[in-house]
Amino acid sequence: MVRGRIGAWMVGALLACVPGEALAQARPSEVVLREAREAVGDGHPSTALRLLETQLKANPRDVDARLLYGLVLSWSGLYDEARRELEGVLAQAPNYTDARVALANVEWWSRHYDRLYAVASDGKKRQPDDTRWLVYEARALDGLGRPADAQRSVNQVLQRDPGHVQARALGERLDAQLRPWHAQLTHTVDWFDDDRESWLETSATIGRRTPVGAVLTRVSYSERFGLTDTQVEVEAYPRIRPGTYGYVNVGGSVDRRLYPENRVGLELYQALGRGFEASGGWRRLQFSTTTNIYVGTLTKYAGQWMITGRAFYIPSDIKDSSSYFGAVRRYFGADGTSFWGASYGHGFSREEIRNASDLFFADSDTVRAELDTRLGRRVRAAASGSTSRQERPIGPLRQNTFSASLRVEF
């Protein structure tokens, strides 16, 4: 036992004489990195920096430690120091993607757009299939005062990945600079397999993109059952942050014959990651009685495809009702915003209830096809057709709908 104690004292005395650098060298890199990350997570970046500085003194070629060191410096706003460390990582390991991404963020956050453009160009050469370099390139071009070139880079991203959150947000902001205004005319016809007259609706829209989202005004005129009515609406899509935006709609009827006396709509959209987006919202339509509609959506973007499920619930004193819709879209075109799609729905024949007569056609099965395409740099055209079958005690009713619109951006 005496010999064991003496041996322990001797080992302790020897360790006390060993320099700190040698101790750091004896510690595995993964242990130091884990402790540094935990320190950052606990809100102690200075502790993380000290751990990493000691590790790098003992192991100057530890690229993982140097990368984390540069990241912590950048998160602390020490961009010049972070740039130096990250460039050191890339000099030692030119294909270290995480280091190049971290350096791109440093140049973006510090607003050195010329340097960001150089980093993005290098990233594109090394990884031409990675869309993040196109996003960094677009940010750099936007910062350099070249919004048209930035939009082309954004379009290349959306062509490959229409659901890309950062590209969509940047593209909307660039559109607000380049083509802020748009005007659209839409005409819809419904006809039936019984003796009733066709329904007609025409709407004119003028809107403007702003840095915080799009705002538009729509005037709609409808002819149904020998009656006519006009509705005026204001609609907005406020962007709260990349991946989070809203829908706000208020409007009212002029003659109160077909459209609701007043209407309000609210919905919040949130990107969930991995290409998923969800939303939840509410509509209030004031007819002779108040109709409340609750809506929820789940969307998945997968490459150039979009798959959406949407559900509506209408509480009622007599009988609650629900509607369900599923849709798929395939995006195409140079800017990745043109698409064709198909959908199926059960419940109401229309997803968005706009007219009193739309409430009559419940328990319908509806199939729909649509096409929306850009005809030029400033012109878009869209068309859709659907057919619905509603079961009735006196026999099924077939409702067919065709809609076409033309949009000009300026």
MOFEN-V53629 format. One record per pair of residues at least 12 apart in sequence whose ideal C-beta (glycine too) atoms are under 7 Angstrom apart, sorted by the first residue. I is the first residue (numbers start at 1). GAP is how many residues later the second one is. D is the distance in Angstrom with one decimal. If there is no record, write none. Layout:
i->{I & I}
gap->{GAP & GAP}
d->{D & D}
This chain:
i->{20 & 21 & 21 & 24 & 24 & 24 & 24 & 25 & 25 & 29 & 29 & 29 & 29 & 29 & 32 & 32 & 32 & 33 & 33 & 33 & 35 & 36 & 36 & 36 & 36 & 39 & 40 & 45 & 45 & 45 & 48 & 49 & 49 & 52 & 52 & 52 & 56 & 61 & 63 & 63 & 63 & 63 & 66 & 66 & 66 & 67 & 67 & 67 & 67 & 69 & 70 & 70 & 70 & 70 & 70 & 71 & 73 & 74 & 74 & 74 & 79 & 79 & 79 & 82 & 83 & 83 & 86 & 86 & 86 & 86 & 87 & 90 & 95 & 97 & 100 & 100 & 101 & 103 & 104 & 104 & 104 & 104 & 107 & 108 & 108 & 111 & 113 & 113 & 113 & 114 & 116 & 116 & 116 & 117 & 117 & 117 & 117 & 119 & 120 & 120 & 120 & 120 & 123 & 124 & 131 & 131 & 131 & 131 & 134 & 134 & 134 & 135 & 135 & 135 & 137 & 138 & 138 & 138 & 138 & 139 & 141 & 142 & 147 & 147 & 147 & 148 & 150 & 151 & 151 & 151 & 154 & 154 & 154 & 154 & 155 & 155 & 155 & 158 & 158 & 158 & 158 & 159 & 159 & 159 & 161 & 161 & 162 & 162 & 162 & 162 & 162 & 163 & 163 & 163 & 165 & 165 & 165 & 166 & 169 & 169 & 172 & 172 & 173 & 175 & 176 & 176 & 176 & 179 & 179 & 179 & 180 & 180 & 181 & 181 & 182 & 182 & 182 & 182 & 183 & 183 & 183 & 184 & 184 & 184 & 184 & 185 & 185 & 185 & 186 & 186 & 186 & 187 & 187 & 188 & 188 & 188 & 189 & 190 & 190 & 190 & 191 & 192 & 192 & 192 & 193 & 193 & 194 & 199 & 199 & 200 & 201 & 201 & 202 & 203 & 203 & 203 & 204 & 205 & 212 & 212 & 213 & 213 & 213 & 213 & 213 & 214 & 215 & 216 & 217 & 218 & 218 & 219 & 222 & 222 & 222 & 224 & 224 & 227 & 227 & 229 & 229 & 229 & 229 & 229 & 229 & 230 & 230 & 231 & 231 & 231 & 231 & 232 & 232 & 233 & 233 & 233 & 234 & 234 & 235 & 236 & 243 & 243 & 244 & 244 & 245 & 246 & 246 & 246 & 247 & 247 & 247 & 247 & 248 & 249 & 249 & 249 & 250 & 251 & 258 & 258 & 258 & 259 & 260 & 260 & 260 & 261 & 261 & 262 & 263 & 263 & 264 & 265 & 265 & 266 & 266 & 267 & 267 & 267 & 267 & 268 & 268 & 275 & 275 & 275 & 276 & 276 & 277 & 278 & 278 & 279 & 279 & 280 & 281 & 282 & 283 & 285 & 287 & 291 & 292 & 292 & 293 & 293 & 293 & 294 & 295 & 295 & 295 & 296 & 297 & 297 & 304 & 304 & 304 & 305 & 305 & 305 & 306 & 307 & 308 & 309 & 310 & 310 & 311 & 312 & 321 & 321 & 322 & 323 & 323 & 323 & 323 & 324 & 324 & 324 & 325 & 325 & 325 & 326 & 326 & 327 & 327 & 328 & 328 & 329 & 333 & 333 & 335 & 337 & 338 & 338 & 338 & 339 & 340 & 340 & 341 & 342 & 342 & 343 & 344 & 345 & 346 & 347 & 347 & 347 & 348 & 348 & 348 & 349 & 349 & 349 & 349 & 349 & 361 & 361 & 361 & 363 & 363 & 364 & 364 & 364 & 365 & 365 & 366 & 366 & 367 & 367 & 368 & 368 & 369 & 369 & 370 & 371 & 378 & 378 & 378 & 379 & 380 & 381 & 382 & 383 & 383 & 384 & 385 & 385 & 386 & 387}
gap->{34 & 36 & 37 & 30 & 31 & 33 & 34 & 33 & 34 & 26 & 30 & 33 & 35 & 36 & 19 & 23 & 33 & 31 & 32 & 35 & 16 & 12 & 15 & 16 & 32 & 12 & 32 & 27 & 30 & 31 & 24 & 20 & 23 & 13 & 16 & 17 & 13 & 31 & 26 & 29 & 30 & 33 & 19 & 22 & 23 & 22 & 31 & 32 & 35 & 16 & 12 & 15 & 16 & 19 & 32 & 31 & 12 & 28 & 31 & 32 & 27 & 30 & 31 & 24 & 20 & 23 & 13 & 16 & 17 & 20 & 16 & 13 & 31 & 30 & 19 & 23 & 31 & 16 & 12 & 15 & 16 & 32 & 12 & 28 & 31 & 32 & 27 & 30 & 31 & 30 & 20 & 23 & 24 & 20 & 23 & 24 & 27 & 17 & 13 & 16 & 17 & 20 & 13 & 13 & 26 & 29 & 30 & 33 & 19 & 22 & 23 & 22 & 31 & 32 & 16 & 12 & 15 & 16 & 32 & 31 & 12 & 32 & 27 & 30 & 31 & 30 & 24 & 20 & 23 & 27 & 13 & 16 & 17 & 20 & 179 & 180 & 181 & 13 & 177 & 178 & 179 & 175 & 176 & 177 & 140 & 142 & 139 & 142 & 144 & 169 & 174 & 112 & 138 & 143 & 77 & 78 & 106 & 76 & 70 & 73 & 37 & 67 & 38 & 34 & 33 & 34 & 35 & 199 & 230 & 231 & 28 & 29 & 27 & 229 & 25 & 225 & 226 & 227 & 22 & 23 & 225 & 21 & 221 & 222 & 223 & 19 & 220 & 221 & 17 & 217 & 219 & 15 & 217 & 13 & 213 & 215 & 213 & 209 & 210 & 211 & 209 & 205 & 206 & 207 & 204 & 205 & 203 & 24 & 25 & 23 & 19 & 21 & 19 & 15 & 16 & 17 & 15 & 13 & 26 & 27 & 23 & 24 & 25 & 26 & 32 & 23 & 21 & 19 & 17 & 15 & 17 & 13 & 36 & 37 & 133 & 34 & 133 & 30 & 31 & 24 & 25 & 26 & 28 & 29 & 30 & 24 & 25 & 20 & 21 & 22 & 28 & 19 & 20 & 16 & 17 & 18 & 16 & 17 & 14 & 12 & 27 & 28 & 25 & 26 & 24 & 21 & 22 & 23 & 18 & 19 & 20 & 34 & 18 & 14 & 15 & 16 & 14 & 12 & 97 & 98 & 99 & 96 & 25 & 26 & 27 & 25 & 26 & 24 & 21 & 22 & 20 & 16 & 18 & 15 & 16 & 12 & 13 & 14 & 28 & 12 & 13 & 25 & 26 & 27 & 23 & 24 & 22 & 19 & 20 & 17 & 18 & 16 & 14 & 12 & 12 & 68 & 69 & 23 & 22 & 23 & 19 & 21 & 60 & 19 & 15 & 16 & 17 & 15 & 12 & 13 & 26 & 27 & 28 & 23 & 24 & 25 & 23 & 21 & 19 & 17 & 15 & 41 & 13 & 35 & 26 & 41 & 25 & 22 & 23 & 24 & 25 & 21 & 22 & 23 & 18 & 20 & 26 & 17 & 18 & 14 & 16 & 13 & 14 & 12 & 40 & 41 & 39 & 37 & 34 & 35 & 36 & 33 & 30 & 31 & 29 & 26 & 27 & 25 & 23 & 21 & 19 & 15 & 16 & 17 & 13 & 14 & 16 & 12 & 15 & 17 & 39 & 50 & 27 & 29 & 38 & 27 & 28 & 24 & 25 & 26 & 23 & 24 & 20 & 22 & 19 & 20 & 16 & 18 & 15 & 16 & 14 & 12 & 30 & 31 & 32 & 29 & 27 & 25 & 23 & 20 & 21 & 19 & 16 & 17 & 15 & 13}
d->{6.3 & 5.2 & 4.4 & 4.7 & 5.4 & 6.9 & 3.9 & 4.0 & 6.3 & 6.9 & 6.8 & 5.5 & 6.2 & 6.1 & 5.7 & 4.6 & 6.4 & 6.1 & 6.4 & 5.9 & 5.7 & 4.1 & 4.8 & 5.4 & 5.8 & 6.8 & 6.1 & 5.3 & 6.6 & 5.4 & 5.2 & 6.9 & 5.7 & 5.4 & 6.1 & 4.2 & 6.5 & 6.6 & 5.2 & 5.6 & 5.1 & 6.5 & 5.5 & 6.0 & 5.1 & 5.1 & 6.2 & 5.2 & 6.8 & 5.4 & 4.8 & 3.6 & 4.1 & 6.7 & 6.0 & 5.5 & 6.4 & 6.5 & 6.5 & 4.9 & 5.3 & 6.7 & 4.1 & 5.1 & 6.8 & 5.4 & 5.4 & 5.4 & 4.3 & 6.6 & 6.9 & 6.9 & 6.6 & 6.9 & 6.4 & 5.5 & 7.0 & 5.5 & 6.1 & 4.7 & 6.3 & 4.8 & 5.9 & 6.9 & 5.7 & 6.5 & 4.7 & 3.4 & 4.9 & 6.9 & 6.1 & 6.6 & 4.1 & 6.5 & 3.8 & 7.0 & 6.9 & 6.9 & 5.0 & 3.9 & 4.1 & 5.8 & 6.9 & 6.9 & 4.7 & 5.8 & 5.9 & 6.6 & 4.9 & 5.3 & 4.9 & 6.0 & 5.4 & 5.7 & 4.8 & 4.4 & 3.9 & 4.9 & 5.8 & 6.9 & 6.4 & 6.6 & 5.2 & 5.0 & 5.8 & 6.4 & 5.7 & 6.7 & 4.6 & 6.3 & 5.2 & 5.6 & 4.3 & 6.4 & 6.2 & 3.9 & 6.0 & 6.5 & 6.3 & 3.2 & 6.4 & 6.7 & 6.8 & 3.7 & 7.0 & 6.6 & 6.1 & 6.3 & 6.5 & 4.3 & 5.2 & 5.4 & 2.5 & 6.6 & 5.4 & 4.3 & 4.8 & 5.6 & 6.6 & 4.2 & 6.5 & 6.7 & 5.9 & 5.1 & 3.9 & 5.6 & 5.6 & 6.6 & 4.2 & 6.4 & 5.3 & 5.0 & 5.3 & 5.1 & 5.3 & 5.7 & 6.6 & 4.6 & 6.9 & 5.0 & 5.3 & 4.3 & 5.8 & 6.9 & 4.2 & 5.6 & 6.5 & 5.6 & 4.8 & 6.4 & 3.8 & 5.0 & 5.9 & 4.6 & 6.6 & 4.2 & 5.3 & 6.0 & 7.0 & 4.9 & 5.5 & 6.4 & 6.5 & 5.5 & 6.8 & 4.1 & 6.4 & 6.9 & 4.6 & 4.5 & 6.2 & 4.5 & 5.2 & 5.6 & 6.7 & 4.0 & 5.3 & 4.5 & 5.9 & 5.8 & 6.3 & 4.7 & 4.3 & 4.3 & 6.4 & 4.8 & 4.7 & 5.1 & 5.5 & 4.7 & 6.5 & 5.5 & 5.1 & 6.9 & 6.2 & 5.7 & 5.4 & 4.7 & 5.9 & 5.8 & 6.7 & 4.8 & 4.4 & 3.8 & 5.1 & 4.2 & 6.6 & 5.7 & 7.0 & 5.3 & 3.9 & 5.9 & 6.4 & 6.1 & 7.0 & 3.2 & 5.6 & 6.8 & 4.8 & 4.6 & 6.7 & 3.4 & 7.0 & 5.4 & 5.3 & 6.6 & 5.2 & 6.9 & 6.5 & 6.9 & 4.0 & 6.6 & 6.0 & 6.9 & 6.9 & 3.6 & 5.5 & 4.9 & 5.4 & 5.7 & 6.8 & 6.1 & 4.1 & 5.1 & 5.3 & 4.5 & 7.0 & 4.8 & 6.8 & 5.2 & 4.6 & 6.9 & 4.7 & 5.5 & 5.4 & 5.4 & 6.9 & 2.8 & 6.7 & 6.2 & 6.7 & 5.6 & 4.2 & 5.9 & 7.0 & 5.5 & 4.4 & 6.5 & 5.3 & 6.9 & 4.3 & 5.1 & 4.8 & 5.6 & 6.9 & 6.5 & 5.5 & 6.5 & 6.9 & 6.3 & 5.7 & 5.3 & 6.4 & 4.7 & 6.8 & 7.0 & 5.2 & 5.3 & 7.0 & 4.7 & 6.1 & 4.8 & 6.9 & 6.8 & 7.0 & 5.8 & 4.4 & 5.3 & 4.7 & 5.3 & 4.5 & 6.5 & 5.3 & 6.8 & 6.8 & 5.7 & 6.1 & 6.5 & 6.8 & 2.5 & 4.7 & 6.6 & 5.4 & 6.1 & 6.0 & 4.0 & 5.4 & 6.4 & 5.5 & 5.9 & 3.6 & 6.1 & 6.0 & 3.8 & 6.7 & 5.9 & 6.6 & 6.9 & 6.2 & 4.2 & 5.3 & 5.6 & 6.9 & 4.9 & 4.9 & 6.8 & 5.2 & 4.7 & 5.4 & 4.4 & 5.6 & 6.3 & 6.9 & 6.9 & 6.3 & 5.8 & 6.8 & 4.4 & 4.5 & 5.1 & 4.1 & 5.8 & 6.7 & 5.5 & 6.4 & 6.3 & 6.2 & 4.4 & 6.5 & 4.3 & 6.7 & 5.3 & 5.6 & 4.1 & 6.5 & 6.1 & 6.2 & 3.7 & 6.7 & 5.7 & 3.9 & 5.5 & 6.1 & 4.6 & 6.3 & 5.7 & 4.3 & 5.5 & 4.8 & 6.9 & 4.7 & 5.0 & 6.8 & 5.0 & 4.7 & 5.0}
